[in-house]
Amino acid sequence: MKALNRDGGILFMTKTPFKQFLFGGDYNPEQWPREVWADDMQILTDVHMNEATINVFSWAQLQPSEETYDFSTLDAIVETLTKHGFNIVLATSTGALPAWLATRYPEVTRTDYEGRHARYGGRHNACPTSPVFRFYGARLAGKLAERYGHLDNVVCWHISNEYGGYCYCDNCAKAFRVWLRQKYGTLDALNAAWYTHFWSHTFYDWEEIVPPNALSDGIGNDHIVLSGMGLDWRRFQSDALLQNLKDEKAAIRQYDPNTPITTNLMGTFKDLDYFRWAKELDIVSWDSYPRFDTPASEVAMRHDLMRGLKGGQPFMLMEQTPSQQNWQPYNATKRPGQMRAMSYQAIAHGADTIQYFQLRQGRGGTEKFHGAIISHADHDETRIIRETRALGEELQKVGTKMMNGRIHAQVGMIFDWDNYWSLEYSSGPSVEMKYVDQLRRYYAAFYKQNIAVDMIPTDLTAAQLGQYAVIVAPVLILIKPGVSEAIHQYVKNGGTFITTYMSGINDEHDNVIMGGYPGPFRDLCGIWAEETDALPPHTAVPVQFGDTQTSGSIVANVSHLEGAEALAAYGGDDFYAGTPAVSVNRYGSGNAYYIGTVLDEKGLDTLVARLITERGLAHFTTPANVELTTRSYAAGYRLHFLVNNGGQSETVDTHQFAGLPTLVGDGPVQDKTTLAPYGVLVIEEQ
């Protein structure tokens, strides 16, 4: 079992650091009288939970004043969990400031995009560059490690919580200037990178540079006068928050050199470059909170992104809700069986833990209506308790057999935060052009055929790209040094590359690459995109793709073939009717596809069908709501996860698995399998 090594070459995959499959979640007993804890232990043990994530928001309780620490309550919580055999994921509590810290040191709180400096309140409320916050946050993490790091059942450190948000204060402005000096060295280099001749923005002194907010160069949160400055600001803020994590990590390592360290990420969250963050984590963990109408394919894509952050290493599903959220516009309750299906979907895509927020539902505060294992009913006869117990029994029977599997993907899809930021900073061509949505469309087309996809960064070599039959790079607008060369070599060696409209346009500073779109991919794709038409909302341009009548939306590139073959052409009566909408170019031993418009579902299905034939991609036909995902194991067996993500029964042709035993299911597999609503089958193949 292998994984990508970012420095080149191949490494054996790092295993999940846990001895057993963790089943549990966030637990806040400090919010309750101690007599309640005994009832909780009875219920949570009865549903076969074996883990609790504690101390996530306890800073004010642990440190009531500047020099006073009180660990008595946490000692009692740890003792209770240890007595009942629970593994502990111990958080550092630094995700929310105590009131005394914000009152005594006002500079620890953030200044927002509008230039308003916060008083005490909320969470995620600390300025990442504040020396005071960095000192007290790291000191607390160190004291926790000194006190609890030796315990065998403390199996993971959980630093802070859901990092995010930016600060625009004077401390951040100073730190930003230091960061820029280190990156550019001279103002001449910075001015060139930022294209500062635009609107008379040339800088002659470092002190002239201020954060790009509503009082300076910001034009709304997603637009800015100098997009190169905006990109660097986002990079800097991501790095500043990452430094907070590194501060606490270093403090923990002074006392505990071995216990793995993580922080809970948030899927396709925009603010932080998670590929950079993952390098500082021993294991990736994340919080999955889809809306009631989020497609199962999008949830799967987020799981695959989290798995991809460390080159295929299994991850922790740190949070999901057992029933409903409380912070979305419409907080639907999970239907019977849906929690189980979503848990197995996560395992299928690389999760080696199943954890929830939260174990007991709170009585007050803004999260009091967020779902929990133990609800406000305060007894063990609820539907959620019954479903949790049934899932716990299954996981306990399976033991470690589902852990440490590798997904062998045939397709690699590039996901890159610099491109995310660049595309959405763009002042055109359409406000409907959103990065994650564009990638999701392509991912969904492969998902429909049950073709595994790895989400990969931009810094892979041609040899590393070569493990994939197909590389997909939608809206790869920003081309960093070395990326074009690696992709050219990959295709020359026989790979298939797919890119689209809004690709190959900018360099790493967000300045346009001259010579026509798609810039460095022009020769590779054998096409020149002269213009990009932005289509009005809710309109489409007809596209004839082989024998398939499909359509495009949002944008339509007006392109000219330069050696490529047209596979699809625009219809209608506009001036670019008849010009190529989809093309393919032979380059070396491989092929490069260029997609000029946002193809509809039928168009993307047609493209994927062609790739299946061209590259011999293994695929599996299932009903629309059913997915099949396979994990392979070092011991020589494979597990095939068949999950019904819908609320209706579905029948699947499983003749190719007939006779194989089931790890989760009722005996050997039949030629046809009927899955109940949200039903799951886990097939074992030696």
N, C-alpha and C positions, 0 to 999 in steps of 0.2 A: 504494500500500500504506500503510495507516494504522494507527495505534495510539492507545489512549486516552491522553489527557493528564490527569493527576490534578488539574491546576489548572483544568480546564474546557477545552472545545474539542477540536480534533483536531490531531494532529501526524503528519507522515510518519514511518513506522516506522524506528527506529534499526537499522542493519544490523549483523550480526555483524562484529566488528572484525578478523577474520582473513582473510588473503589466500588461504588454502587450507583445505580440510576437514581438521581435525586428527584424526589416527588414532594413538593411542598410549596412555599411561597412566602410573601411578606407577612410578618407577624409583628403586631404592635401591642404587646401586653402591658407596656407602661401606661397605656391609655385606660387600663381597667384595674379594679381592685384585685388583689392577689388571690382572693377566693375564686375568682372567675378562671384563673389559670388552670386549676385542676380540672375543671369541666372541659376546657379547651384541649388539654392533653388527652383526656379520655376520648373526645370526639375525633381529634386529628389522628390519634393512634388507631382508632377503629376504622378510619378510612384509608389506612396503610400509608399515611404520610411519614416521611423520614427526614425532612429538612425544614428549617425555618430560616428566613432572611430577617435579621433583626437589626435594630439600632440605626435605621435609615434616617430618621429625623429626630434625634434625641440630643442634639448639641446643648440646647438650653438646660436640659435636665442633667447632663453630664458635667457641665461647667456653668454653675450659676453666677460666677463672677470671674474677674480677670485671673486671679491666682487660686481659685478654689475649684477643685474637681470632686465629684461625688459619683462613684461607680456602684453604689450600694444596690440600686434598683437593677442595673444591668447585671451585676453579680448574681442577683437572685434569678433573673431571667435565664442566664446561662446555666446556672445550677439546675433549674427546673427542666430545661431542654435536655441537658446532659443526663439527668436522672431517668428521663423517658426515652433515651436512645436516639435523640435527634442529631443529625448533622446540622452545623450552623454555618450560614453565610453571613459574615459579620461586616456590617457597613460602618463607615467612618463618621457618619452623621453630618458631613460638611456641606450638604446640599441646601441647607437653610441656616441663616445666621441667627444667633441668639440676640435678643433685644439689647442687652447691655453692650454688646460689641458694636452694634450700629449706632447706639446713642453716644458712647464714649469716643468712638472713632468714626465719624460720619463718612470719611473717605472710603470706607470698606463697601459702601453701597454703590450701586450703578447709576450712571447718567444715561438716559434713554436717547433714542434717535432724535427726539424733539429738543434735546438739550436740557431736560428736566432731571435734576438730581434727586434720587429716591430717598425717602426716609425709611424707617424700619417697616418691614412687612413682606408678605409673600414668601416665595422660595426662589431658588436660582437667582438670588439677589445680591451676590457678591461681585465686586469688581475683580476680575482675574489678575490684574497687575498690582493690586493694593499690597504693599509690603506687610501691612498689618494682617490682612486676611491670610496671606500666604504663610506668615509666621504661626498664627494661631491654628489654622487648619492643619498644617503639618505637625504641629506639636500635639494636637489631639490624636491624630492618626498614630503617632509614635507611642503615646501613652496607652492607647488601646492595644497596640501590638505587644508592648511590654507586658501588659496585664493578661492578655488572652492568647497571644500567638503560639504559646507552647501547647495549647489544648489539642488533643488528637481530633476532636469532633468539630473544630473550626477548620472547615475544608476549603474555604475561599474567602478572600477579602473583597469587599464591595466598596470601592471608593466613590464617595459623593453619591449623586443620583441624577440620571438623565441630564447630563451637561448640555447647556445650550444658552442662547441669548448673547447679545453683544453689549459692551459698555463703551460710552463715548466721552469719558471723563478726561480731565487733564492728565491724570496718571497714565491713562491709556494712550493719550496723545504723545507723551514723552517716550513711553515704551515703543510706540509705533515708529517714532523717528530713530530710535536705537536699532530696531529691527531693520529699517530701511537702510541705514548706514552699513549694517553688516551684509545686507544683500547686494547693494549697488556700489558701495565704496565711495562714489562721487555723485554730486548733484547732476553733473553732465550726463552720467549714465542713467540716473533716475529720470531726468527730463526727456531723454530720448525714449526710454521705455514707456513713459506715460503719455507721450505725444503732447507735451505741454504747450506747444505753440498754439494749440487750439484754445480759443477764447482767452488769450493772453494769460495763460496759466504758468508760465515759466517761473521756476523757483530759484532764488539766488541765495537762500539761507535755509538750513534745515528747520529752523524755528518757524518758518512760514507755512509749514505743512501741518494741517489740522485734520482730525477725523472727518470723513465724508458723511455728515449727517444733514438733517433738515436745515441747519443754520449755515451750512457751507455748500458742499457740492452735491448733496443728495437731491435726487428728483424722485421722491417716493422711495420706499424701501428697496425696490428692485431696479432702480435706474440711477445713474450717476453721470456727472459731466465727463469725467475721465474714467473710462471703464477699467483701464490698467490700474489706476489708484484703487478703484473698488475691489478688484481682484486681490490686490495686495492687502487691503484692509481685511478682507475675509480670511485670507491666509494667516495674517497676523493674529486675528482674534481666535481662530481655531488653534493656533500654536500657543497663544496665551492661556487659554483654558486647558490645553494639554499640559502646559507647565504646571498647573495646579495639581493635576493628576500625578505628574512625575514627582512633585514635591512630597505628596503623601505617600507615594510608592517608596521613595527613598527612606522616609521616616519609618515605614513598616519594616523595610528590609534591614534596618539596624537591629531589630529584635527578632524578626522572623524571616529567615532567608529562603524558606521553601514553599510556604503555602501560596497557591496561585492567587493572582490579583486580577480583578476585572472591574469594569464599570458598565452600567447598563446603557447600551446604545439604543437608537430608535429608528432602525431600518433606513429608509431613504431620506432621513432628516437632512435639511439643507445646510445648516449652519456650520457643520464640522466635517473636516476631511477624514472620514473614518479609516481609510487605508493608512494614513499617517498615524492615527490613534491606535490602530490594531497592533502596530509594532511595539507599543508599550504595554500591551495586555498579554497575560499568560493564556487567557482563553477569552473569546468574544462572548458577550452576553447581550441580549436585547429584549425589548418590550414590544409585544405584538398586540396592537389594538385596532384591528380593522373596523370600518364602519359596517352598519347592517347591510349595505349594498356593495361593499368592496368585493370585486371578483376573486374567486379562489386563486386564479392565476397571479393576481397582484400580491396576495399574501405569500404565495410560493416564491415569487421573485424576490421579495424582501428576505425570506429565509435564505435563499441562495446567495443573496448579496452578503448577508452576515457570515455564511459559510465561506464565501470567497475572500473575506478580509484577511484571513490568515492561510490562504492557499489551499482550502479544502478541509481545514481542521474542524472537527465537530464543535458546536457552540452550545451555549446555555440559553434556553428560553426562560429568561429571568422573570418576566411578567406576562400574563394574559389574564383576562377576566373569566371567572367561571360562569358568569351570567350576563351582566351588562356593565357598560361604562356609565359615567355620569357627566362627562364633559363634552360630549358630541351633541350636535343639534337634535338627533333622534337616537335615543339610547335603547334600542331593541334588546329584549332578552334573548339569549341563545336558546334555540329550540331544543327539545329533548334529543340527546345524542350528539348535538353539534359541538359541545365542549370536547367530547372524546374524539370526534373526527378531526377537529382542528389541532388537538394535541398530537394525534398520529401523523397528521400532515407535517407538523413541525419535525417530528422524529424522522419521517421519511426524507426530509430535506437536510438533515444533519444535526438536529437537536439531540443532545444526550442528557438533558434534564427537562422536566416539565414542572414549571413553577407558576404561581398565581399571585396576583394582587387582588384580593388579600385573603388571609386566613380567617380573620374575624372582622365583621363589618363595624365601622365606627359609629358612635352615637352623635358626634358633632363635627363641625368643620365642613369644608367644601367637598370632601369626599365621602360624606356620610351615606350617600345613595349609590356609591360605587359597589358593585357586586362583591360577594365574598363566599367562602366555603361555609362559614358559620354566619348566618344572616341575622337580621333584627328579630327573627322569630325565636332565636336563642335556644334551639333544640336540634336534635339530630334526625328528624323525620322529614326534612325538606327534599324536594326533587334534586336539588344541587348536591346535597349530602349523599343521596342514593347513587347518583351518577359518579360522584367522586369516589365513593367506596368501590363501585364496580370497576372503575378505571384503575384504582390503586391495587385491587386484587390482580388484575391482568398484568400490570407492570411488575408486581412482586413475583408472580409466577415466571415471567420472562427473565427476570433478573438482569444480568449484564449483557445478554445475548444481542440486544439491539444497539449496544454502545460501540463506538469507534469504527463505524462503517465509513467507507469512502464512496462517493458518487462519481462514476466515470462518465463525465459529460463529453458529448461529441461537439458541442457548440460552446464557444466562449463569447460572452457579450461584454463589451467595454463599458464600465461605469466609472465616471471620473468627476470628482467634485469641482475641479477647475472648469471643466466643460459645463457642468450644472450651473455654476455661477455665471460663466461667460454667456451662455445662451439666454439666461433669464435677465442679465444686464443689458442685453441687446436692445437697441432702440427701434427695432423692426425685425422682421416684416409684419408680425402678427402677435397680438397679445395672447392668442390661443396656443402659441408654441411653447409648451412646457416640457422640460427635460424628462422627468420621470414618466410622464404620459407617453412620450415618444418611444422610450425604451420598452415600456409596458406593452405597447401594441405588438412589437416584434416578439417579445418574450411570450405573449399569449398565443401567438401563432405556432410556436414550437411546443408550448405546453399542451396545446390542443392535441398534438400528435404524440404526447408523452415522450418527447425528446428532451433529455436532461441538458440543462444550461448551467455553465459556471459564469458568475459575474466576476470579471477580471479587471485589474488596473491597467493603466497605459504604459507602465514601465517594464513590461515583459520583453524578453529578447525574442528574435525570430525562432530560435530553438524551442523556447517555452511556448510560444504561440503554436508551434508545430504539433503539439499534442492534440489540437482540435482540428476537426475536419472543416469547420466553418467558424470564422470570426465575424461577429456582427457589431458594427459601430454606428448606430443611428446618431444623427446630429452631433458628430464629432467636430464641433466648430473650432476648437482651440487645439493646435498641434504643438506639443512640447518637443524639445530637441530629442532626436533619436526615434520618435514614434513612427514617422513616415518611413524611415529607413528599415525599421524592423518589420513593418507591415509589407513593404515592397519585397523584402527577402522572403517573408512567409509565403506570399503569393507565388513568387518565382520558384519556390521549392515545391509548389503543388497545392497550396492552401486555397480556400475560397473565402473571399473577403466581400462583405456587404456594407456599403455606407449610403448616405442619403443626402438630400437637401440639407442646407445649413452645415455642411461638413467641409473641412479643409480651408476655412476662411481666415482664421486669426492665428497669430503666433502666441507664444506663452505670455506676452504682455498685453494681449487682446488687441493688437494692431493688425490690420488686414495684410495678408500675404499677397503681394502684387503678382499679376500674371493670369488672373482669371480663376473662377471657381471650378472645381474644388481644390485649388491651390496645389499643394504637393501631391495630391492624388489624381491630378489631371491626366498625367501620362499613364498611371496605373489603371485608371478607369476608362481611359480612351474617350473622354467626353469633356466638353467645355460648356458649363452652365452660364449663359450670358446674362440672364435676368431671372428674378424670382418674383412671381406674381402672388400677392396676398389675396386669397379668396374671401369674399364677404361671409359673415357668419351664416351657418346653416345652408351653405351652398356647396355644390360639388362640381367637378369637371369630369366628364366621362372618360374612361380609360379602357382601351381594348387590349387585353393582356392575353395574347395567343387566341384561344377560342373562348376566353372568358370575358364577359362584359362586366367591368368593375368601375370604380370611381376613385377620385382623389379629392382631398379637402385641405383647408388651411393655407397651403402654399402649392404653387406649381412652377417648377423651374423650366425656363425656356432654354433648351440645350441643343448642342450641335455635336454629332458623332465625330470622333477623331480616331477611328479605328475600331470602336466598339460596335456591337451588334444590337440593334433595337429589338427588345422583346415585347414592349408595349408602347402604344402611342396615344396621345390625347385625341379625344373626339370633340364634338361640338362645333361651334362656328367662330370661336375666338381666333385671334391671329396666330396662335401657336398650335392650332389643331393640326394633327399629323406629325408633330415633332415627338421625339422619344420621351416617354415617361419612365420607362425601365429599360436598362441596357446592361450588357455584360461584355467584358473585354478579356481576351486571352492575354495573359502576361506570364512569360516563362512557362512553367508547367501548371499554373493555376488560373483562376478566374477572379475577376473583380466586378462586382455588381454595383450599379449606381441607381438609386431610386429617387426620382425627381419630384414626387408628390407624396402626400400622406395617404397611402393606400388604405382603402376600407378593408374590412375583415376578409371579404372574398378575395381581394387582391393579394393580401398577405398569405392567405391559404394557398393561393396559386403559386406564389413564390416558394413557400416551404415545400410544396409538393414537387416542384422542380428540383429543389436541393436534395430531397430524399432520393430522387432518382439519380441525380448527378453524382452525389457523394455516397450513396448507399447507406444513408442514415437509418439506424435501427429505430423503429417506431412501433407504437401499439395503439390499436383503435379501441376507444372506449366511448360511452355516452358523454355528452358535453359536461356533465357535473362530476364525472368520475376521473380520477387521475391514477396513474401507475408510476411509481418511483422506486428505483432499485438502489440499495446500498450493498457494497461488497466488503468482505471481512478477511482479515489476515489469516484466519483459521481455515479459509477455503470455501466458505459458504456465502450465499447471497440471500438477502431478504427483499422480497417484492411487496411493496406497500400499495394495496388497492384501496383507495379512499373515496367514498361517495360524499362529496361536499354539498349535496343538495337535499332538499326536503322531500323528495319522491324516491320510491324504490326504482332501482336501475338493474338491468340484466346485462352482464358482460360476458363476451365470448372468451373463455379462459382455457380452451382446449390445449393450448401449448404448455399449460401448467398442470394439466390433468394428472392426478395421482400423487402430486407432491403434497407433503404434509403442511399444515398451517401452524404457525406460531401463535397467531391470534385468529380464531375461526373455529368452525365445527368440522374437524376431520379433514381428510384429503380433498384436494381441489377437484371439482367436477368439470365437465366440458363447458358448461355454462354456470355462471354464478350470479345469483340475485342478491344484491346488496340492499338492505333496508335503508330508509332515510338516514343519512349520516352514518351509514354502516362502514365497517372496516374489515379488511382481510389482510393478514400478513402471511405471505407464502415463503416457506424455507426451501432453498435449493442448494444441494451440496455440489 
